[in-house]
Every structure is written in structure tokens, then in C-alpha cells.
Amino acid sequence: MQEVQTKYEQALQEEDTLTQRISLCKEFIDIILEYISHKADSIHILTAEEIVTAVHTIGQDLETELLHLRLEKRMLENKLRLKGLGVQHD
């Protein structure tokens, strides 16, 4: 039972970390797009597009990882509920 609780707490921490990383990717995309809007005539636009696409792909991969983590977290919540330890959702 303690093992399930420990896994749940680790999942909560990992969820926070993934959320921060996703937010950072979105922030970087905004910064890159702003840079492009000011420098579009003096930069290699295809390279800029590849860079913003790469950051976007990283963000998507993190979103997928977060989805799987949330699924695992819900299953852990179910186990805790069955053991009478109930958890509250965000």
C-alpha cells in the first residue's frame, strides 16, 4: 500500500515537472516567432521554421508523456481509493 502511495506522490511531482517543461516550450515558441517577425527579411526562414518545428515537436512529445502519466496517476488513484486512502483531484 505504501508503494502505491509513493508512486502516486512521484507521479504528482513528475506531472508538475512535465507541465513546467511544456510551458517552457510554448514560451520559447512565442519568443522564436516574435524574433522571426522582426528579422524575417534578414534570416534564413527555412532554418527558423525548422527550429520552431523542433521545439514544437518537443512540446508535443512532452504532452504525450503527460497524457500517459495522467493515465497512470488515475489508475493509482483507483488503487488508493480501493484501499480506503482516497485522493482529491486538482
C-alpha positions in Angstrom: 0.0 0.0 0.0 2.8 2.4 0.9 4.4 1.6 -2.5 1.2 2.8 -4.3 1.2 6.0 -2.3 4.9 6.6 -3.1 4.3 6.0 -6.8 1.3 8.4 -6.7 3.4 11.1 -5.0 6.2 10.6 -7.6 3.6 10.9 -10.3 2.4 14.2 -8.9 5.9 15.6 -8.9 6.6 14.3 -12.4 3.3 15.9 -13.6 4.4 19.3 -12.2 7.8 18.9 -14.0 6.2 18.0 -17.3 3.8 20.9 -17.1 6.6 23.3 -16.5 8.6 21.9 -19.4 5.6 22.1 -21.7 5.0 25.7 -20.6 8.7 26.5 -21.4 8.4 25.0 -24.9 5.4 27.2 -25.5 7.2 30.3 -24.2 10.2 29.5 -26.4 7.9 29.2 -29.5 6.4 32.6 -28.8 9.9 34.1 -28.4 11.1 32.5 -31.7 8.0 33.6 -33.5 8.5 37.2 -32.2 12.1 37.1 -33.3 11.1 35.9 -36.8 8.5 38.7 -37.1 11.3 41.2 -36.6 14.0 39.5 -38.6 12.2 37.6 -41.4 13.9 39.6 -44.1 17.4 39.0 -42.8 17.4 35.4 -41.6 17.2 32.1 -43.3 13.5 31.4 -42.9 13.7 27.7 -43.5 16.2 27.3 -40.7 13.9 29.3 -38.4 11.0 27.2 -39.4 13.0 24.0 -38.6 13.9 25.4 -35.2 10.4 26.4 -34.2 9.1 23.0 -35.5 11.7 21.2 -33.4 10.7 23.0 -30.3 7.0 22.3 -31.1 7.8 18.6 -31.6 9.5 18.5 -28.2 6.4 20.1 -26.7 4.1 17.5 -28.4 6.3 14.7 -27.1 6.0 16.1 -23.6 2.2 16.4 -23.9 2.1 12.7 -24.9 4.2 11.8 -21.9 2.0 13.9 -19.7 -1.1 12.1 -21.0 0.4 8.7 -20.2 1.4 9.9 -16.8 -2.1 11.2 -16.0 -3.5 7.8 -17.1 -1.1 6.1 -14.7 -1.9 8.6 -12.0 -5.7 7.8 -12.3 -5.0 4.1 -12.0 -3.0 4.7 -8.9 -5.8 6.9 -7.5 -8.2 4.0 -8.1 -5.9 1.6 -6.1 -5.7 4.1 -3.3 -9.4 4.6 -3.2 -9.9 0.8 -3.1 -7.6 0.7 -0.1 -9.5 3.4 1.6 -6.9 6.1 1.3 -8.8 8.3 -1.2 -7.2 11.2 -3.0 -8.5 14.5 -4.2 -8.2 15.7 -7.7 -6.7 19.1 -8.7 
